[in-house]
Each structure stands twice: as structure tokens, then as C-alpha cells.
Amino acid sequence: MREKDQLNTKVKILRENTGWSQEQLAEKLGVSRTTVEYLEAGEYVPSLTLALRISHIFNVSIEDIFELE
């Protein structure tokens, strides 16, 4: 990712639509709650493996969750 690129994410929207807390999502992904917090804020660029796990959990494509601005 180039420095000027901004990662937009729909992780928070998807999580809230399921009724899960950050802690619950973190548990399902095998990461810390802080990682989920940073993901939701677009401050953490997930590995491909984590992005795939997120897409599988929510049953949507990676492109439906993350986009570069």
C-alpha cells in the first residue's frame, strides 16, 4: 500500500449487523480486540490470511469489506 492510500473498511458495519462485540469478533478471528479496533478504524492493514478469514466469517468478498481510497 502506498503511503498516501487510505484503507476504507466495512468491518465495523458488518460486525454491528451481526450483533457481535469487538471481543466476540476478535475471538472468532483469533486476534486481539485491539486488532479489531484498529481494523475498524482503518489504522491496521490486515494480512491476506486475516482478510480472507474476515471475508469467510461474514460471507462476503474481500472487495466488499476493504477498499483503497
PQR file of N, CA, C, O and H, with PARSE charges and radii, in Angstrom:
ATOM      1  N   MET A   1       0.849  -1.171   0.000 -0.4000 1.5000
ATOM      2  CA  MET A   1       0.000   0.000   0.000 -0.0000 2.0000
ATOM      3  C   MET A   1       0.892   1.230   0.000  0.5500 1.7000
ATOM      4  O   MET A   1       1.830   1.329   0.791 -0.5500 1.4000
ATOM      5  N   ARG A   2       0.598   2.152  -0.878 -0.4000 1.5000
ATOM      6  CA  ARG A   2       1.348   3.401  -0.912 -0.0000 2.0000
ATOM      7  C   ARG A   2       0.990   4.235   0.302  0.5500 1.7000
ATOM      8  O   ARG A   2      -0.122   4.144   0.823 -0.5500 1.4000
ATOM      9  H   ARG A   2      -0.164   2.072  -1.520  0.4000 1.0000
ATOM     10  N   GLU A   3       1.936   5.047   0.752 -0.4000 1.5000
ATOM     11  CA  GLU A   3       1.716   5.825   1.972 -0.0000 2.0000
ATOM     12  C   GLU A   3       0.478   6.702   1.912  0.5500 1.7000
ATOM     13  O   GLU A   3      -0.202   6.873   2.924 -0.5500 1.4000
ATOM     14  H   GLU A   3       2.839   5.121   0.329  0.4000 1.0000
ATOM     15  N   LYS A   4       0.171   7.261   0.750 -0.4000 1.5000
ATOM     16  CA  LYS A   4      -0.961   8.181   0.667 -0.0000 2.0000
ATOM     17  C   LYS A   4      -2.307   7.464   0.555  0.5500 1.7000
ATOM     18  O   LYS A   4      -3.355   8.093   0.697 -0.5500 1.4000
ATOM     19  H   LYS A   4       0.724   7.121  -0.072  0.4000 1.0000
ATOM     20  N   ASP A   5      -2.286   6.158   0.301 -0.4000 1.5000
ATOM     21  CA  ASP A   5      -3.531   5.400   0.209 -0.0000 2.0000
ATOM     22  C   ASP A   5      -4.185   5.272   1.583  0.5500 1.7000
ATOM     23  O   ASP A   5      -3.505   5.060   2.586 -0.5500 1.4000
ATOM     24  H   ASP A   5      -1.434   5.647   0.185  0.4000 1.0000
ATOM     25  N   GLN A   6      -5.488   5.401   1.616 -0.4000 1.5000
ATOM     26  CA  GLN A   6      -6.267   5.221   2.841 -0.0000 2.0000
ATOM     27  C   GLN A   6      -7.085   3.946   2.688  0.5500 1.7000
ATOM     28  O   GLN A   6      -7.785   3.772   1.690 -0.5500 1.4000
ATOM     29  H   GLN A   6      -6.041   5.574   0.800  0.4000 1.0000
ATOM     30  N   LEU A   7      -7.001   3.060   3.668 -0.4000 1.5000
ATOM     31  CA  LEU A   7      -7.776   1.830   3.644 -0.0000 2.0000
ATOM     32  C   LEU A   7      -9.137   2.091   4.270  0.5500 1.7000
ATOM     33  O   LEU A   7      -9.233   2.418   5.453 -0.5500 1.4000
ATOM     34  H   LEU A   7      -6.433   3.202   4.478  0.4000 1.0000
ATOM     35  N   ASN A   8     -10.179   1.948   3.476 -0.4000 1.5000
ATOM     36  CA  ASN A   8     -11.543   2.049   3.993 -0.0000 2.0000
ATOM     37  C   ASN A   8     -12.032   0.641   4.277  0.5500 1.7000
ATOM     38  O   ASN A   8     -11.774  -0.283   3.507 -0.5500 1.4000
ATOM     39  H   ASN A   8     -10.101   1.682   2.515  0.4000 1.0000
ATOM     40  N   THR A   9     -12.728   0.485   5.367 -0.4000 1.5000
ATOM     41  CA  THR A   9     -13.174  -0.840   5.788 -0.0000 2.0000
ATOM     42  C   THR A   9     -14.622  -0.817   6.259  0.5500 1.7000
ATOM     43  O   THR A   9     -15.103   0.176   6.805 -0.5500 1.4000
ATOM     44  H   THR A   9     -12.938   1.236   5.993  0.4000 1.0000
ATOM     45  N   LYS A  10     -15.294  -1.921   6.037 -0.4000 1.5000
ATOM     46  CA  LYS A  10     -16.673  -2.087   6.488 -0.0000 2.0000
ATOM     47  C   LYS A  10     -16.763  -3.109   7.617  0.5500 1.7000
ATOM     48  O   LYS A  10     -17.840  -3.629   7.908 -0.5500 1.4000
ATOM     49  H   LYS A  10     -14.904  -2.727   5.594  0.4000 1.0000
ATOM     50  N   VAL A  11     -15.633  -3.390   8.247 -0.4000 1.5000
ATOM     51  CA  VAL A  11     -15.615  -4.394   9.316 -0.0000 2.0000
ATOM     52  C   VAL A  11     -16.586  -4.010  10.435  0.5500 1.7000
ATOM     53  O   VAL A  11     -17.343  -4.855  10.912 -0.5500 1.4000
ATOM     54  H   VAL A  11     -14.758  -2.968   8.011  0.4000 1.0000
ATOM     55  N   LYS A  12     -16.568  -2.755  10.852 -0.4000 1.5000
ATOM     56  CA  LYS A  12     -17.447  -2.324  11.945 -0.0000 2.0000
ATOM     57  C   LYS A  12     -18.919  -2.496  11.575  0.5500 1.7000
ATOM     58  O   LYS A  12     -19.710  -2.986  12.380 -0.5500 1.4000
ATOM     59  H   LYS A  12     -15.953  -2.069  10.465  0.4000 1.0000
ATOM     60  N   ILE A  13     -19.282  -2.097  10.372 -0.4000 1.5000
ATOM     61  CA  ILE A  13     -20.674  -2.224   9.924 -0.0000 2.0000
ATOM     62  C   ILE A  13     -21.093  -3.692   9.912  0.5500 1.7000
ATOM     63  O   ILE A  13     -22.166  -4.043  10.403 -0.5500 1.4000
ATOM     64  H   ILE A  13     -18.639  -1.698   9.718  0.4000 1.0000
ATOM     65  N   LEU A  14     -20.241  -4.544   9.349 -0.4000 1.5000
ATOM     66  CA  LEU A  14     -20.555  -5.974   9.287 -0.0000 2.0000
ATOM     67  C   LEU A  14     -20.668  -6.570  10.686  0.5500 1.7000
ATOM     68  O   LEU A  14     -21.570  -7.359  10.967 -0.5500 1.4000
ATOM     69  H   LEU A  14     -19.369  -4.259   8.950  0.4000 1.0000
ATOM     70  N   ARG A  15     -19.742  -6.183  11.556 -0.4000 1.5000
ATOM     71  CA  ARG A  15     -19.761  -6.700  12.935 -0.0000 2.0000
ATOM     72  C   ARG A  15     -21.037  -6.266  13.648  0.5500 1.7000
ATOM     73  O   ARG A  15     -21.705  -7.081  14.283 -0.5500 1.4000
ATOM     74  H   ARG A  15     -19.009  -5.542  11.328  0.4000 1.0000
ATOM     75  N   GLU A  16     -21.371  -4.991  13.542 -0.4000 1.5000
ATOM     76  CA  GLU A  16     -22.569  -4.489  14.219 -0.0000 2.0000
ATOM     77  C   GLU A  16     -23.834  -5.129  13.659  0.5500 1.7000
ATOM     78  O   GLU A  16     -24.780  -5.386  14.404 -0.5500 1.4000
ATOM     79  H   GLU A  16     -20.828  -4.329  13.026  0.4000 1.0000
ATOM     80  N   ASN A  17     -23.858  -5.388  12.351 -0.4000 1.5000
ATOM     81  CA  ASN A  17     -25.029  -6.035  11.742 -0.0000 2.0000
ATOM     82  C   ASN A  17     -25.242  -7.455  12.261  0.5500 1.7000
ATOM     83  O   ASN A  17     -26.366  -7.957  12.258 -0.5500 1.4000
ATOM     84  H   ASN A  17     -23.090  -5.179  11.746  0.4000 1.0000
ATOM     85  N   THR A  18     -24.170  -8.096  12.703 -0.4000 1.5000
ATOM     86  CA  THR A  18     -24.302  -9.447  13.267 -0.0000 2.0000
ATOM     87  C   THR A  18     -24.627  -9.411  14.756  0.5500 1.7000
ATOM     88  O   THR A  18     -25.027 -10.419  15.338 -0.5500 1.4000
ATOM     89  H   THR A  18     -23.258  -7.687  12.705  0.4000 1.0000
ATOM     90  N   GLY A  19     -24.451  -8.235  15.371 -0.4000 1.5000
ATOM     91  CA  GLY A  19     -24.697  -8.119  16.805 -0.0000 2.0000
ATOM     92  C   GLY A  19     -23.527  -8.553  17.663  0.5500 1.7000
ATOM     93  O   GLY A  19     -23.679  -8.749  18.869 -0.5500 1.4000
ATOM     94  H   GLY A  19     -24.126  -7.415  14.899  0.4000 1.0000
ATOM     95  N   TRP A  20     -22.357  -8.704  17.053 -0.4000 1.5000
ATOM     96  CA  TRP A  20     -21.176  -9.127  17.797 -0.0000 2.0000
ATOM     97  C   TRP A  20     -20.451  -7.937  18.393  0.5500 1.7000
ATOM     98  O   TRP A  20     -20.465  -6.843  17.829 -0.5500 1.4000
ATOM     99  H   TRP A  20     -22.234  -8.545  16.074  0.4000 1.0000
ATOM    100  N   SER A  21     -19.826  -8.152  19.520 -0.4000 1.5000
ATOM    101  CA  SER A  21     -18.933  -7.157  20.109 -0.0000 2.0000
ATOM    102  C   SER A  21     -17.573  -7.271  19.429  0.5500 1.7000
ATOM    103  O   SER A  21     -17.311  -8.234  18.708 -0.5500 1.4000
ATOM    104  H   SER A  21     -19.814  -9.040  19.979  0.4000 1.0000
ATOM    105  N   GLN A  22     -16.715  -6.291  19.659 -0.4000 1.5000
ATOM    106  CA  GLN A  22     -15.353  -6.385  19.133 -0.0000 2.0000
ATOM    107  C   GLN A  22     -14.658  -7.617  19.703  0.5500 1.7000
ATOM    108  O   GLN A  22     -13.920  -8.305  18.998 -0.5500 1.4000
ATOM    109  H   GLN A  22     -16.927  -5.509  20.245  0.4000 1.0000
ATOM    110  N   GLU A  23     -14.896  -7.884  20.961 -0.4000 1.5000
ATOM    111  CA  GLU A  23     -14.285  -9.045  21.619 -0.0000 2.0000
ATOM    112  C   GLU A  23     -14.739 -10.353  20.965  0.5500 1.7000
ATOM    113  O   GLU A  23     -13.929 -11.253  20.748 -0.5500 1.4000
ATOM    114  H   GLU A  23     -15.496  -7.325  21.533  0.4000 1.0000
ATOM    115  N   GLN A  24     -16.017 -10.456  20.657 -0.4000 1.5000
ATOM    116  CA  GLN A  24     -16.532 -11.674  20.021 -0.0000 2.0000
ATOM    117  C   GLN A  24     -15.915 -11.887  18.640  0.5500 1.7000
ATOM    118  O   GLN A  24     -15.528 -13.001  18.289 -0.5500 1.4000
ATOM    119  H   GLN A  24     -16.675  -9.724  20.833  0.4000 1.0000
ATOM    120  N   LEU A  25     -15.829 -10.809  17.863 -0.4000 1.5000
ATOM    121  CA  LEU A  25     -15.221 -10.925  16.539 -0.0000 2.0000
ATOM    122  C   LEU A  25     -13.746 -11.293  16.666  0.5500 1.7000
ATOM    123  O   LEU A  25     -13.245 -12.140  15.926 -0.5500 1.4000
ATOM    124  H   LEU A  25     -16.144  -9.903  18.148  0.4000 1.0000
ATOM    125  N   ALA A  26     -13.063 -10.661  17.594 -0.4000 1.5000
ATOM    126  CA  ALA A  26     -11.646 -10.956  17.807 -0.0000 2.0000
ATOM    127  C   ALA A  26     -11.442 -12.437  18.120  0.5500 1.7000
ATOM    128  O   ALA A  26     -10.515 -13.066  17.610 -0.5500 1.4000
ATOM    129  H   ALA A  26     -13.470  -9.973  18.195  0.4000 1.0000
ATOM    130  N   GLU A  27     -12.303 -12.977  18.950 -0.4000 1.5000
ATOM    131  CA  GLU A  27     -12.221 -14.385  19.317 -0.0000 2.0000
ATOM    132  C   GLU A  27     -12.401 -15.286  18.096  0.5500 1.7000
ATOM    133  O   GLU A  27     -11.673 -16.264  17.927 -0.5500 1.4000
ATOM    134  H   GLU A  27     -13.056 -12.465  19.365  0.4000 1.0000
ATOM    135  N   LYS A  28     -13.372 -14.953  17.249 -0.4000 1.5000
ATOM    136  CA  LYS A  28     -13.637 -15.740  16.047 -0.0000 2.0000
ATOM    137  C   LYS A  28     -12.470 -15.671  15.059  0.5500 1.7000
ATOM    138  O   LYS A  28     -12.197 -16.633  14.342 -0.5500 1.4000
ATOM    139  H   LYS A  28     -13.964 -14.158  17.386  0.4000 1.0000
ATOM    140  N   LEU A  29     -11.786 -14.524  15.031 -0.4000 1.5000
ATOM    141  CA  LEU A  29     -10.671 -14.337  14.104 -0.0000 2.0000
ATOM    142  C   LEU A  29      -9.340 -14.811  14.675  0.5500 1.7000
ATOM    143  O   LEU A  29      -8.380 -15.004  13.928 -0.5500 1.4000
ATOM    144  H   LEU A  29     -12.008 -13.743  15.614  0.4000 1.0000
ATOM    145  N   GLY A  30      -9.272 -15.001  15.986 -0.4000 1.5000
ATOM    146  CA  GLY A  30      -8.020 -15.394  16.621 -0.0000 2.0000
ATOM    147  C   GLY A  30      -7.040 -14.241  16.747  0.5500 1.7000
ATOM    148  O   GLY A  30      -5.826 -14.425  16.663 -0.5500 1.4000
ATOM    149  H   GLY A  30     -10.052 -14.845  16.593  0.4000 1.0000
ATOM    150  N   VAL A  31      -7.595 -13.027  16.955 -0.4000 1.5000
ATOM    151  CA  VAL A  31      -6.767 -11.828  17.137 -0.0000 2.0000
ATOM    152  C   VAL A  31      -7.215 -11.122  18.409  0.5500 1.7000
ATOM    153  O   VAL A  31      -8.176 -11.543  19.054 -0.5500 1.4000
ATOM    154  H   VAL A  31      -8.582 -12.878  17.024  0.4000 1.0000
ATOM    155  N   SER A  32      -6.525 -10.058  18.766 -0.4000 1.5000
ATOM    156  CA  SER A  32      -6.915  -9.298  19.957 -0.0000 2.0000
ATOM    157  C   SER A  32      -8.050  -8.323  19.631  0.5500 1.7000
ATOM    158  O   SER A  32      -8.282  -7.986  18.470 -0.5500 1.4000
ATOM    159  H   SER A  32      -5.745  -9.716  18.242  0.4000 1.0000
ATOM    160  N   ARG A  33      -8.739  -7.886  20.659 -0.4000 1.5000
ATOM    161  CA  ARG A  33      -9.789  -6.885  20.481 -0.0000 2.0000
ATOM    162  C   ARG A  33      -9.198  -5.601  19.923  0.5500 1.7000
ATOM    163  O   ARG A  33      -9.843  -4.907  19.136 -0.5500 1.4000
ATOM    164  H   ARG A  33      -8.550  -8.160  21.602  0.4000 1.0000
ATOM    165  N   THR A  34      -7.976  -5.283  20.327 -0.4000 1.5000
ATOM    166  CA  THR A  34      -7.305  -4.081  19.836 -0.0000 2.0000
ATOM    167  C   THR A  34      -7.088  -4.163  18.327  0.5500 1.7000
ATOM    168  O   THR A  34      -7.216  -3.159  17.627 -0.5500 1.4000
ATOM    169  H   THR A  34      -7.453  -5.846  20.966  0.4000 1.0000
ATOM    170  N   THR A  35      -6.765  -5.339  17.831 -0.4000 1.5000
ATOM    171  CA  THR A  35      -6.604  -5.510  16.385 -0.0000 2.0000
ATOM    172  C   THR A  35      -7.907  -5.212  15.670  0.5500 1.7000
ATOM    173  O   THR A  35      -7.909  -4.543  14.636 -0.5500 1.4000
ATOM    174  H   THR A  35      -6.661  -6.155  18.400  0.4000 1.0000
ATOM    175  N   VAL A  36      -9.012  -5.700  16.205 -0.4000 1.5000
ATOM    176  CA  VAL A  36     -10.323  -5.420  15.607 -0.0000 2.0000
ATOM    177  C   VAL A  36     -10.599  -3.919  15.644  0.5500 1.7000
ATOM    178  O   VAL A  36     -11.092  -3.351  14.670 -0.5500 1.4000
ATOM    179  H   VAL A  36      -9.010  -6.243  17.044  0.4000 1.0000
ATOM    180  N   GLU A  37     -10.287  -3.291  16.749 -0.4000 1.5000
ATOM    181  CA  GLU A  37     -10.482  -1.848  16.881 -0.0000 2.0000
ATOM    182  C   GLU A  37      -9.704  -1.106  15.792  0.5500 1.7000
ATOM    183  O   GLU A  37     -10.253  -0.221  15.136 -0.5500 1.4000
ATOM    184  H   GLU A  37      -9.886  -3.752  17.541  0.4000 1.0000
ATOM    185  N   TYR A  38      -8.430  -1.458  15.596 -0.4000 1.5000
ATOM    186  CA  TYR A  38      -7.609  -0.815  14.571 -0.0000 2.0000
ATOM    187  C   TYR A  38      -8.104  -1.141  13.162  0.5500 1.7000
ATOM    188  O   TYR A  38      -8.073  -0.282  12.280 -0.5500 1.4000
ATOM    189  H   TYR A  38      -7.984  -2.177  16.130  0.4000 1.0000
ATOM    190  N   LEU A  39      -8.556  -2.366  12.947 -0.4000 1.5000
ATOM    191  CA  LEU A  39      -9.123  -2.737  11.647 -0.0000 2.0000
ATOM    192  C   LEU A  39     -10.327  -1.866  11.320  0.5500 1.7000
ATOM    193  O   LEU A  39     -10.450  -1.344  10.212 -0.5500 1.4000
ATOM    194  H   LEU A  39      -8.581  -3.064  13.663  0.4000 1.0000
ATOM    195  N   GLU A  40     -11.210  -1.717  12.297 -0.4000 1.5000
ATOM    196  CA  GLU A  40     -12.432  -0.940  12.083 -0.0000 2.0000
ATOM    197  C   GLU A  40     -12.130   0.525  11.786  0.5500 1.7000
ATOM    198  O   GLU A  40     -12.863   1.179  11.045 -0.5500 1.4000
ATOM    199  H   GLU A  40     -11.110  -2.141  13.197  0.4000 1.0000
ATOM    200  N   ALA A  41     -11.054   1.031  12.363 -0.4000 1.5000
ATOM    201  CA  ALA A  41     -10.678   2.434  12.164 -0.0000 2.0000
ATOM    202  C   ALA A  41      -9.852   2.630  10.893  0.5500 1.7000
ATOM    203  O   ALA A  41      -9.546   3.765  10.528 -0.5500 1.4000
ATOM    204  H   ALA A  41     -10.458   0.500  12.965  0.4000 1.0000
ATOM    205  N   GLY A  42      -9.489   1.541  10.216 -0.4000 1.5000
ATOM    206  CA  GLY A  42      -8.660   1.647   9.025 -0.0000 2.0000
ATOM    207  C   GLY A  42      -7.211   1.958   9.332  0.5500 1.7000
ATOM    208  O   GLY A  42      -6.463   2.407   8.464 -0.5500 1.4000
ATOM    209  H   GLY A  42      -9.738   0.619  10.513  0.4000 1.0000
ATOM    210  N   GLU A  43      -6.817   1.715  10.577 -0.4000 1.5000
ATOM    211  CA  GLU A  43      -5.447   2.003  11.013 -0.0000 2.0000
ATOM    212  C   GLU A  43      -4.548   0.770  10.969  0.5500 1.7000
ATOM    213  O   GLU A  43      -3.361   0.856  11.282 -0.5500 1.4000
ATOM    214  H   GLU A  43      -7.425   1.350  11.282  0.4000 1.0000
ATOM    215  N   TYR A  44      -5.100  -0.354  10.590 -0.4000 1.5000
ATOM    216  CA  TYR A  44      -4.339  -1.605  10.529 -0.0000 2.0000
ATOM    217  C   TYR A  44      -4.632  -2.255   9.189  0.5500 1.7000
ATOM    218  O   TYR A  44      -5.792  -2.462   8.833 -0.5500 1.4000
ATOM    219  H   TYR A  44      -6.064  -0.424  10.336  0.4000 1.0000
ATOM    220  N   VAL A  45      -3.589  -2.573   8.452 -0.4000 1.5000
ATOM    221  CA  VAL A  45      -3.737  -3.267   7.177 -0.0000 2.0000
ATOM    222  C   VAL A  45      -3.588  -4.762   7.459  0.5500 1.7000
ATOM    223  O   VAL A  45      -2.507  -5.219   7.831 -0.5500 1.4000
ATOM    224  H   VAL A  45      -2.647  -2.405   8.741  0.4000 1.0000
ATOM    225  N   PRO A  46      -4.663  -5.521   7.283 -0.5600 1.5000
ATOM    226  CA  PRO A  46      -4.593  -6.942   7.624  0.2800 2.0000
ATOM    227  C   PRO A  46      -3.772  -7.721   6.606  0.5500 1.7000
ATOM    228  O   PRO A  46      -3.649  -7.325   5.447 -0.5500 1.4000
ATOM    229  N   SER A  47      -3.221  -8.820   7.058 -0.4000 1.5000
ATOM    230  CA  SER A  47      -2.558  -9.744   6.142 -0.0000 2.0000
ATOM    231  C   SER A  47      -3.626 -10.337   5.223  0.5500 1.7000
ATOM    232  O   SER A  47      -4.820 -10.246   5.507 -0.5500 1.4000
ATOM    233  H   SER A  47      -3.321  -9.141   8.000  0.4000 1.0000
ATOM    234  N   LEU A  48      -3.195 -10.932   4.145 -0.4000 1.5000
ATOM    235  CA  LEU A  48      -4.140 -11.587   3.245 -0.0000 2.0000
ATOM    236  C   LEU A  48      -4.882 -12.697   3.974  0.5500 1.7000
ATOM    237  O   LEU A  48      -6.081 -12.886   3.765 -0.5500 1.4000
ATOM    238  H   LEU A  48      -2.224 -11.006   3.915  0.4000 1.0000
ATOM    239  N   THR A  49      -4.185 -13.427   4.822 -0.4000 1.5000
ATOM    240  CA  THR A  49      -4.806 -14.511   5.582 -0.0000 2.0000
ATOM    241  C   THR A  49      -5.922 -13.981   6.473  0.5500 1.7000
ATOM    242  O   THR A  49      -7.012 -14.552   6.513 -0.5500 1.4000
ATOM    243  H   THR A  49      -3.211 -13.274   4.992  0.4000 1.0000
ATOM    244  N   LEU A  50      -5.653 -12.887   7.190 -0.4000 1.5000
ATOM    245  CA  LEU A  50      -6.676 -12.316   8.070 -0.0000 2.0000
ATOM    246  C   LEU A  50      -7.836 -11.747   7.250  0.5500 1.7000
ATOM    247  O   LEU A  50      -8.996 -11.908   7.627 -0.5500 1.4000
ATOM    248  H   LEU A  50      -4.768 -12.423   7.157  0.4000 1.0000
ATOM    249  N   ALA A  51      -7.533 -11.089   6.142 -0.4000 1.5000
ATOM    250  CA  ALA A  51      -8.599 -10.550   5.284 -0.0000 2.0000
ATOM    251  C   ALA A  51      -9.492 -11.675   4.770  0.5500 1.7000
ATOM    252  O   ALA A  51     -10.711 -11.521   4.705 -0.5500 1.4000
ATOM    253  H   ALA A  51      -6.590 -10.958   5.835  0.4000 1.0000
ATOM    254  N   LEU A  52      -8.896 -12.796   4.409 -0.4000 1.5000
ATOM    255  CA  LEU A  52      -9.687 -13.945   3.956 -0.0000 2.0000
ATOM    256  C   LEU A  52     -10.543 -14.511   5.084  0.5500 1.7000
ATOM    257  O   LEU A  52     -11.700 -14.869   4.867 -0.5500 1.4000
ATOM    258  H   LEU A  52      -7.905 -12.922   4.461  0.4000 1.0000
ATOM    259  N   ARG A  53      -9.980 -14.592   6.288 -0.4000 1.5000
ATOM    260  CA  ARG A  53     -10.770 -15.064   7.441 -0.0000 2.0000
ATOM    261  C   ARG A  53     -11.978 -14.164   7.671  0.5500 1.7000
ATOM    262  O   ARG A  53     -13.085 -14.646   7.912 -0.5500 1.4000
ATOM    263  H   ARG A  53      -9.040 -14.301   6.465  0.4000 1.0000
ATOM    264  N   ILE A  54     -11.755 -12.848   7.595 -0.4000 1.5000
ATOM    265  CA  ILE A  54     -12.845 -11.886   7.790 -0.0000 2.0000
ATOM    266  C   ILE A  54     -13.914 -12.082   6.718  0.5500 1.7000
ATOM    267  O   ILE A  54     -15.107 -12.096   7.021 -0.5500 1.4000
ATOM    268  H   ILE A  54     -10.856 -12.457   7.399  0.4000 1.0000
ATOM    269  N   SER A  55     -13.486 -12.231   5.470 -0.4000 1.5000
ATOM    270  CA  SER A  55     -14.465 -12.399   4.392 -0.0000 2.0000
ATOM    271  C   SER A  55     -15.261 -13.689   4.553  0.5500 1.7000
ATOM    272  O   SER A  55     -16.451 -13.722   4.240 -0.5500 1.4000
ATOM    273  H   SER A  55     -12.517 -12.219   5.224  0.4000 1.0000
ATOM    274  N   HIS A  56     -14.621 -14.751   5.037 -0.4000 1.5000
ATOM    275  CA  HIS A  56     -15.323 -16.026   5.250 -0.0000 2.0000
ATOM    276  C   HIS A  56     -16.313 -15.922   6.407  0.5500 1.7000
ATOM    277  O   HIS A  56     -17.425 -16.443   6.324 -0.5500 1.4000
ATOM    278  H   HIS A  56     -13.654 -14.725   5.291  0.4000 1.0000
ATOM    279  N   ILE A  57     -15.913 -15.256   7.476 -0.4000 1.5000
ATOM    280  CA  ILE A  57     -16.802 -15.119   8.634 -0.0000 2.0000
ATOM    281  C   ILE A  57     -18.081 -14.379   8.265  0.5500 1.7000
ATOM    282  O   ILE A  57     -19.169 -14.741   8.711 -0.5500 1.4000
ATOM    283  H   ILE A  57     -15.009 -14.833   7.544  0.4000 1.0000
ATOM    284  N   PHE A  58     -17.938 -13.331   7.440 -0.4000 1.5000
ATOM    285  CA  PHE A  58     -19.102 -12.528   7.061 -0.0000 2.0000
ATOM    286  C   PHE A  58     -19.728 -12.964   5.739  0.5500 1.7000
ATOM    287  O   PHE A  58     -20.750 -12.424   5.317 -0.5500 1.4000
ATOM    288  H   PHE A  58     -17.053 -13.037   7.078  0.4000 1.0000
ATOM    289  N   ASN A  59     -19.098 -13.954   5.087 -0.4000 1.5000
ATOM    290  CA  ASN A  59     -19.606 -14.495   3.827 -0.0000 2.0000
ATOM    291  C   ASN A  59     -19.762 -13.418   2.742  0.5500 1.7000
ATOM    292  O   ASN A  59     -20.768 -13.363   2.035 -0.5500 1.4000
ATOM    293  H   ASN A  59     -18.267 -14.393   5.430  0.4000 1.0000
ATOM    294  N   VAL A  60     -18.745 -12.575   2.636 -0.4000 1.5000
ATOM    295  CA  VAL A  60     -18.695 -11.554   1.589 -0.0000 2.0000
ATOM    296  C   VAL A  60     -17.274 -11.544   1.013  0.5500 1.7000
ATOM    297  O   VAL A  60     -16.347 -12.082   1.619 -0.5500 1.4000
ATOM    298  H   VAL A  60     -17.927 -12.619   3.210  0.4000 1.0000
ATOM    299  N   SER A  61     -17.118 -10.933  -0.149 -0.4000 1.5000
ATOM    300  CA  SER A  61     -15.783 -10.883  -0.759 -0.0000 2.0000
ATOM    301  C   SER A  61     -14.908  -9.859  -0.036  0.5500 1.7000
ATOM    302  O   SER A  61     -15.407  -8.953   0.632 -0.5500 1.4000
ATOM    303  H   SER A  61     -17.871 -10.497  -0.641  0.4000 1.0000
ATOM    304  N   ILE A  62     -13.610 -10.020  -0.183 -0.4000 1.5000
ATOM    305  CA  ILE A  62     -12.668  -9.073   0.413 -0.0000 2.0000
ATOM    306  C   ILE A  62     -12.948  -7.667  -0.108  0.5500 1.7000
ATOM    307  O   ILE A  62     -12.877  -6.696   0.645 -0.5500 1.4000
ATOM    308  H   ILE A  62     -13.204 -10.756  -0.726  0.4000 1.0000
ATOM    309  N   GLU A  63     -13.266  -7.559  -1.397 -0.4000 1.5000
ATOM    310  CA  GLU A  63     -13.551  -6.248  -2.001 -0.0000 2.0000
ATOM    311  C   GLU A  63     -14.780  -5.585  -1.401  0.5500 1.7000
ATOM    312  O   GLU A  63     -14.905  -4.361  -1.434 -0.5500 1.4000
ATOM    313  H   GLU A  63     -13.324  -8.347  -2.009  0.4000 1.0000
ATOM    314  N   ASP A  64     -15.693  -6.388  -0.850 -0.4000 1.5000
ATOM    315  CA  ASP A  64     -16.883  -5.830  -0.196 -0.0000 2.0000
ATOM    316  C   ASP A  64     -16.564  -5.316   1.209  0.5500 1.7000
ATOM    317  O   ASP A  64     -17.380  -4.617   1.810 -0.5500 1.4000
ATOM    318  H   ASP A  64     -15.591  -7.383  -0.824  0.4000 1.0000
ATOM    319  N   ILE A  65     -15.391  -5.654   1.734 -0.4000 1.5000
ATOM    320  CA  ILE A  65     -15.008  -5.252   3.082 -0.0000 2.0000
ATOM    321  C   ILE A  65     -13.971  -4.135   3.054  0.5500 1.7000
ATOM    322  O   ILE A  65     -14.054  -3.183   3.829 -0.5500 1.4000
ATOM    323  H   ILE A  65     -14.728  -6.222   1.246  0.4000 1.0000
ATOM    324  N   PHE A  66     -12.993  -4.258   2.155 -0.4000 1.5000
ATOM    325  CA  PHE A  66     -11.881  -3.312   2.120 -0.0000 2.0000
ATOM    326  C   PHE A  66     -11.778  -2.629   0.769  0.5500 1.7000
ATOM    327  O   PHE A  66     -12.011  -3.250  -0.268 -0.5500 1.4000
ATOM    328  H   PHE A  66     -12.926  -5.032   1.526  0.4000 1.0000
ATOM    329  N   GLU A  67     -11.429  -1.345   0.782 -0.4000 1.5000
ATOM    330  CA  GLU A  67     -11.134  -0.646  -0.467 -0.0000 2.0000
ATOM    331  C   GLU A  67     -10.124   0.457  -0.201  0.5500 1.7000
ATOM    332  O   GLU A  67     -10.057   1.014   0.895 -0.5500 1.4000
ATOM    333  H   GLU A  67     -11.240  -0.841   1.625  0.4000 1.0000
ATOM    334  N   LEU A  68      -9.347   0.755  -1.223 -0.4000 1.5000
ATOM    335  CA  LEU A  68      -8.378   1.844  -1.117 -0.0000 2.0000
ATOM    336  C   LEU A  68      -9.011   3.117  -1.620  0.5500 1.7000
ATOM    337  O   LEU A  68      -9.717   3.128  -2.629 -0.5500 1.4000
ATOM    338  H   LEU A  68      -9.403   0.302  -2.112  0.4000 1.0000
ATOM    339  N   GLU A  69      -8.749   4.184  -0.904 -0.4000 1.5000
ATOM    340  CA  GLU A  69      -9.274   5.493  -1.298 -0.0000 2.0000
ATOM    341  C   GLU A  69      -8.204   6.235  -2.046  0.5500 1.7000
ATOM    342  O   GLU A  69      -8.424   7.367  -2.477 -0.5500 1.4000
ATOM    343  H   GLU A  69      -8.177   4.175  -0.084  0.4000 1.0000
TER
END
